[in-house]
Amino acid sequence: MKYSKIISLAILSIFVLTGIAFADAIPQVTDAKNLPIVWTQSVYNGSGADISTGIIVEWDYDTSDPAGTAFDDRTNYVQTCDSAGDIWTAGVTPWNKGIADGNRGTIIVRGPAIVQKEGSTTVTAGDIVESDANGQVSAHDGAAVDEGTLGVAIKNAAPADFPEAAVIWIHPLQYDKD
């Protein structure tokens, strides 16, 4: 009898743990010495294309139309950023955690993250950064009206196993430069 209770408890634990895989998270217990601390948000990719790992995403409210609900244009649909400094910048997909089309996923909305960049793209530590037209990181040009930034560059190069990436402190900010 004890054995069956242990098995039942183990199975229940698995369901509970899998249920939080897409939970929004502001960490309550952290290990700042050994682990990056990030805030995440649950999202849905209804864009028609997969979103790669370490890619900057934007809110996709035009696609946000959950069947049978009254929440059109108000759910957390995302797509790859498709313009430089997009005002709709939402965050970045975690490394090794892209979001397939038609699936739920998670994005980092605050904290350090590895973000893809083109090989020739240079950002300097301390630069304010934004998305380019492919959802990759670039230095913020600051010239346009109604722009969004992704955050601040911590380092132009990521660890050796991520050669085409930069480390960015994610903190999206939209602004109007009139």
Contacts in CASP RR format, 6 or more apart in sequence:
PFRMAT RR
TARGET T0000
AUTHOR 0000-0000-0000
METHOD contacts of the structure
MODEL  1
MKYSKIISLAILSIFVLTGIAFADAIPQVTDAKNLPIVWTQSVYNGSGAD
ISTGIIVEWDYDTSDPAGTAFDDRTNYVQTCDSAGDIWTAGVTPWNKGIA
DGNRGTIIVRGPAIVQKEGSTTVTAGDIVESDANGQVSAHDGAAVDEGTL
GVAIKNAAPADFPEAAVIWIHPLQYDKD
21 106 0 8 1.000
22 42 0 8 1.000
22 104 0 8 1.000
22 105 0 8 1.000
22 106 0 8 1.000
23 42 0 8 1.000
24 40 0 8 1.000
24 41 0 8 1.000
24 42 0 8 1.000
25 39 0 8 1.000
25 40 0 8 1.000
26 39 0 8 1.000
27 37 0 8 1.000
27 38 0 8 1.000
27 39 0 8 1.000
30 37 0 8 1.000
36 111 0 8 1.000
36 112 0 8 1.000
36 113 0 8 1.000
37 111 0 8 1.000
38 94 0 8 1.000
38 108 0 8 1.000
38 110 0 8 1.000
38 111 0 8 1.000
38 112 0 8 1.000
38 113 0 8 1.000
38 170 0 8 1.000
39 108 0 8 1.000
39 109 0 8 1.000
39 110 0 8 1.000
39 111 0 8 1.000
40 94 0 8 1.000
40 106 0 8 1.000
40 107 0 8 1.000
40 108 0 8 1.000
40 109 0 8 1.000
41 76 0 8 1.000
41 90 0 8 1.000
41 106 0 8 1.000
41 107 0 8 1.000
41 109 0 8 1.000
42 76 0 8 1.000
42 104 0 8 1.000
42 105 0 8 1.000
42 106 0 8 1.000
43 57 0 8 1.000
43 76 0 8 1.000
43 77 0 8 1.000
43 78 0 8 1.000
43 90 0 8 1.000
43 99 0 8 1.000
43 104 0 8 1.000
43 105 0 8 1.000
43 106 0 8 1.000
43 107 0 8 1.000
44 75 0 8 1.000
44 76 0 8 1.000
44 77 0 8 1.000
44 78 0 8 1.000
44 102 0 8 1.000
44 103 0 8 1.000
44 104 0 8 1.000
44 105 0 8 1.000
45 51 0 8 1.000
45 77 0 8 1.000
45 78 0 8 1.000
45 79 0 8 1.000
45 99 0 8 1.000
45 100 0 8 1.000
45 101 0 8 1.000
45 102 0 8 1.000
45 103 0 8 1.000
45 104 0 8 1.000
45 105 0 8 1.000
46 60 0 8 1.000
46 63 0 8 1.000
46 77 0 8 1.000
46 79 0 8 1.000
46 101 0 8 1.000
46 102 0 8 1.000
47 60 0 8 1.000
47 63 0 8 1.000
47 77 0 8 1.000
47 78 0 8 1.000
47 79 0 8 1.000
47 80 0 8 1.000
47 101 0 8 1.000
48 79 0 8 1.000
48 101 0 8 1.000
48 102 0 8 1.000
49 79 0 8 1.000
49 80 0 8 1.000
49 101 0 8 1.000
50 98 0 8 1.000
50 99 0 8 1.000
50 100 0 8 1.000
50 101 0 8 1.000
51 57 0 8 1.000
51 78 0 8 1.000
51 79 0 8 1.000
51 80 0 8 1.000
51 93 0 8 1.000
51 98 0 8 1.000
51 99 0 8 1.000
51 100 0 8 1.000
51 101 0 8 1.000
52 80 0 8 1.000
52 93 0 8 1.000
52 98 0 8 1.000
52 116 0 8 1.000
53 93 0 8 1.000
53 94 0 8 1.000
53 95 0 8 1.000
53 96 0 8 1.000
53 97 0 8 1.000
53 98 0 8 1.000
53 116 0 8 1.000
54 92 0 8 1.000
54 93 0 8 1.000
54 94 0 8 1.000
54 95 0 8 1.000
54 98 0 8 1.000
54 113 0 8 1.000
54 114 0 8 1.000
54 115 0 8 1.000
54 116 0 8 1.000
54 165 0 8 1.000
55 80 0 8 1.000
55 81 0 8 1.000
55 92 0 8 1.000
55 93 0 8 1.000
55 98 0 8 1.000
55 115 0 8 1.000
55 116 0 8 1.000
55 135 0 8 1.000
55 136 0 8 1.000
56 80 0 8 1.000
56 81 0 8 1.000
56 89 0 8 1.000
56 91 0 8 1.000
56 92 0 8 1.000
56 115 0 8 1.000
56 131 0 8 1.000
56 135 0 8 1.000
56 136 0 8 1.000
56 137 0 8 1.000
56 150 0 8 1.000
57 78 0 8 1.000
57 79 0 8 1.000
57 80 0 8 1.000
57 81 0 8 1.000
57 89 0 8 1.000
57 90 0 8 1.000
57 91 0 8 1.000
57 92 0 8 1.000
57 93 0 8 1.000
57 107 0 8 1.000
57 135 0 8 1.000
58 78 0 8 1.000
58 79 0 8 1.000
58 80 0 8 1.000
58 81 0 8 1.000
58 82 0 8 1.000
58 86 0 8 1.000
58 88 0 8 1.000
58 89 0 8 1.000
58 90 0 8 1.000
58 131 0 8 1.000
59 76 0 8 1.000
59 77 0 8 1.000
59 78 0 8 1.000
59 88 0 8 1.000
59 90 0 8 1.000
60 77 0 8 1.000
60 78 0 8 1.000
60 79 0 8 1.000
60 88 0 8 1.000
61 73 0 8 1.000
61 74 0 8 1.000
61 77 0 8 1.000
61 88 0 8 1.000
62 73 0 8 1.000
63 77 0 8 1.000
63 79 0 8 1.000
64 71 0 8 1.000
64 72 0 8 1.000
64 73 0 8 1.000
64 74 0 8 1.000
64 75 0 8 1.000
64 76 0 8 1.000
64 77 0 8 1.000
65 72 0 8 1.000
65 73 0 8 1.000
66 72 0 8 1.000
66 75 0 8 1.000
78 90 0 8 1.000
78 99 0 8 1.000
78 107 0 8 1.000
80 134 0 8 1.000
80 135 0 8 1.000
81 88 0 8 1.000
81 89 0 8 1.000
81 131 0 8 1.000
81 132 0 8 1.000
81 133 0 8 1.000
81 134 0 8 1.000
81 135 0 8 1.000
82 133 0 8 1.000
82 135 0 8 1.000
83 131 0 8 1.000
83 133 0 8 1.000
84 130 0 8 1.000
84 131 0 8 1.000
84 132 0 8 1.000
84 133 0 8 1.000
84 138 0 8 1.000
84 141 0 8 1.000
84 144 0 8 1.000
85 130 0 8 1.000
85 131 0 8 1.000
85 140 0 8 1.000
85 141 0 8 1.000
85 144 0 8 1.000
85 147 0 8 1.000
85 148 0 8 1.000
85 149 0 8 1.000
86 130 0 8 1.000
86 131 0 8 1.000
86 147 0 8 1.000
86 148 0 8 1.000
87 146 0 8 1.000
87 147 0 8 1.000
87 148 0 8 1.000
87 174 0 8 1.000
88 148 0 8 1.000
88 174 0 8 1.000
89 130 0 8 1.000
89 131 0 8 1.000
89 148 0 8 1.000
89 149 0 8 1.000
89 150 0 8 1.000
89 172 0 8 1.000
89 174 0 8 1.000
90 107 0 8 1.000
90 109 0 8 1.000
90 172 0 8 1.000
91 107 0 8 1.000
91 108 0 8 1.000
91 109 0 8 1.000
91 150 0 8 1.000
91 170 0 8 1.000
91 172 0 8 1.000
92 107 0 8 1.000
92 108 0 8 1.000
92 113 0 8 1.000
92 115 0 8 1.000
92 150 0 8 1.000
92 168 0 8 1.000
92 170 0 8 1.000
93 99 0 8 1.000
93 105 0 8 1.000
93 106 0 8 1.000
93 107 0 8 1.000
93 108 0 8 1.000
94 106 0 8 1.000
94 107 0 8 1.000
94 108 0 8 1.000
94 113 0 8 1.000
95 113 0 8 1.000
95 114 0 8 1.000
95 162 0 8 1.000
95 165 0 8 1.000
97 105 0 8 1.000
97 106 0 8 1.000
98 105 0 8 1.000
99 105 0 8 1.000
108 170 0 8 1.000
109 170 0 8 1.000
109 172 0 8 1.000
110 170 0 8 1.000
110 171 0 8 1.000
111 169 0 8 1.000
111 170 0 8 1.000
111 171 0 8 1.000
112 154 0 8 1.000
112 167 0 8 1.000
112 168 0 8 1.000
112 169 0 8 1.000
112 170 0 8 1.000
113 167 0 8 1.000
113 168 0 8 1.000
113 170 0 8 1.000
114 158 0 8 1.000
114 159 0 8 1.000
114 162 0 8 1.000
114 165 0 8 1.000
114 166 0 8 1.000
114 167 0 8 1.000
114 168 0 8 1.000
115 136 0 8 1.000
115 137 0 8 1.000
115 150 0 8 1.000
115 165 0 8 1.000
115 166 0 8 1.000
115 167 0 8 1.000
115 168 0 8 1.000
115 170 0 8 1.000
116 135 0 8 1.000
116 136 0 8 1.000
116 137 0 8 1.000
116 164 0 8 1.000
116 165 0 8 1.000
117 123 0 8 1.000
117 136 0 8 1.000
117 137 0 8 1.000
117 138 0 8 1.000
117 164 0 8 1.000
117 165 0 8 1.000
117 166 0 8 1.000
118 132 0 8 1.000
118 134 0 8 1.000
118 136 0 8 1.000
118 164 0 8 1.000
119 164 0 8 1.000
121 132 0 8 1.000
121 136 0 8 1.000
121 137 0 8 1.000
121 138 0 8 1.000
121 139 0 8 1.000
121 166 0 8 1.000
122 139 0 8 1.000
122 156 0 8 1.000
123 129 0 8 1.000
123 137 0 8 1.000
123 138 0 8 1.000
123 139 0 8 1.000
123 153 0 8 1.000
123 156 0 8 1.000
123 166 0 8 1.000
124 139 0 8 1.000
124 153 0 8 1.000
124 156 0 8 1.000
125 153 0 8 1.000
125 154 0 8 1.000
125 155 0 8 1.000
125 156 0 8 1.000
126 152 0 8 1.000
126 153 0 8 1.000
126 154 0 8 1.000
127 139 0 8 1.000
127 140 0 8 1.000
127 152 0 8 1.000
127 153 0 8 1.000
128 139 0 8 1.000
128 140 0 8 1.000
128 149 0 8 1.000
128 151 0 8 1.000
128 152 0 8 1.000
128 153 0 8 1.000
129 137 0 8 1.000
129 138 0 8 1.000
129 139 0 8 1.000
129 140 0 8 1.000
129 149 0 8 1.000
129 150 0 8 1.000
129 151 0 8 1.000
129 152 0 8 1.000
129 153 0 8 1.000
129 166 0 8 1.000
129 168 0 8 1.000
130 137 0 8 1.000
130 138 0 8 1.000
130 139 0 8 1.000
130 140 0 8 1.000
130 141 0 8 1.000
130 147 0 8 1.000
130 148 0 8 1.000
130 149 0 8 1.000
130 150 0 8 1.000
131 137 0 8 1.000
131 138 0 8 1.000
131 150 0 8 1.000
132 138 0 8 1.000
137 150 0 8 1.000
137 153 0 8 1.000
137 166 0 8 1.000
137 168 0 8 1.000
139 153 0 8 1.000
140 147 0 8 1.000
140 149 0 8 1.000
142 177 0 8 1.000
144 177 0 8 1.000
145 176 0 8 1.000
145 177 0 8 1.000
145 178 0 8 1.000
146 174 0 8 1.000
146 175 0 8 1.000
146 176 0 8 1.000
146 177 0 8 1.000
147 174 0 8 1.000
147 175 0 8 1.000
147 177 0 8 1.000
148 172 0 8 1.000
148 173 0 8 1.000
148 174 0 8 1.000
148 175 0 8 1.000
149 172 0 8 1.000
149 173 0 8 1.000
149 175 0 8 1.000
150 168 0 8 1.000
150 170 0 8 1.000
150 171 0 8 1.000
150 172 0 8 1.000
151 168 0 8 1.000
151 169 0 8 1.000
151 170 0 8 1.000
151 171 0 8 1.000
151 172 0 8 1.000
151 173 0 8 1.000
152 168 0 8 1.000
152 169 0 8 1.000
152 171 0 8 1.000
153 166 0 8 1.000
153 167 0 8 1.000
153 168 0 8 1.000
153 169 0 8 1.000
154 166 0 8 1.000
154 167 0 8 1.000
154 168 0 8 1.000
154 169 0 8 1.000
155 166 0 8 1.000
155 167 0 8 1.000
156 166 0 8 1.000
157 165 0 8 1.000
157 166 0 8 1.000
157 167 0 8 1.000
158 165 0 8 1.000
158 166 0 8 1.000
158 167 0 8 1.000
END
